[in-house]
């Protein structure tokens, strides 16, 4: 069984690059162009890992992460962002994110962070 990953990224070139890198690394990748589309996919399908851009139209990555906490399951989440300000990182971790990947990133860093996130225990739901 392959590992299912969702990439939510509004910049098409970055989304396509991440898709290519992770598909070549052997993952089953789905993509979403904005936060609302990502949340809709998360409600319909099970993912082992979600990569969320913080700044997206229609719904930010932080808003998606908050909404995910109210669902029946919580996949692992990595935030992917150029915004590595301590406040945003703290907020994301408080909402259940297990880490972040700073843009720009090298392909090897992306794959390594994904493997590390997948090796960590899955988040617990408290409801």
Phi, psi and omega in degrees: 000131182274157179277127182266127181234137174250130175253120175248107186209127183279338178276112186304318183295321179290317179301314180293321178296314179297319178301311180300311181301312185285328175294317178295334178278359174100009180269154173269108190252134169241155181228156176221138183275354179199173184295320181297314178298322178297313181297321177300317178294319180297325178289333184263336186226159176263131177237145177279332183209140175239129175257115186245124169288141180287313185261103178223155176287164177069326180189124182288164176299324178293322176294320177298314180300317177298318179293325179298328180296345179262003181272171182289339178220157181228106176288165172295149182225134169241131175275139178240115189202154170273347181267095180256025178301140184305322182296315179295318179296315178300316180298316181297316179296320178297333179271357175115004178287144182261000178163188180213160175240123181277135173272142354284158182228154174274147179307318180296325178293316178302309182297318180296316179294322178297313179300318180297316180296320181291333179280343180285156177299146177293149178297150177262143174261139184254020178236000000 
